[in-house]
């Protein structure tokens, strides 16, 4: 009887160890994915800031052109 209990206990323990191994693997994968996503987010944030700045520069240039065109029209 005691041998059967020991076998059941060892079997349960092996299953628990296997499950823990699986959880460790999943945790490592999630950490890696999280790191990758954070790096991607940082890159995209920098790209967005650059695009916003370029957009503002272009907007200012277009507005300046419009002002010049209007002043040319008024000069006629």
C-alpha angles and dihedrals in degrees: 000000000000090000090055091051090049091049091050091047092050091046091051090047092052091050090050091050091049091049091049090050089053091049092050090052091049091047091051091048091050092049090051092047091047091052091049092049092049090051091049091049091051091050092049092048091053091047090050092051090051092049092048090051092048090047091053091049092051091046091053092049092050091048089050090051091051091051091050092048091050091049090050090052092051091049092061 
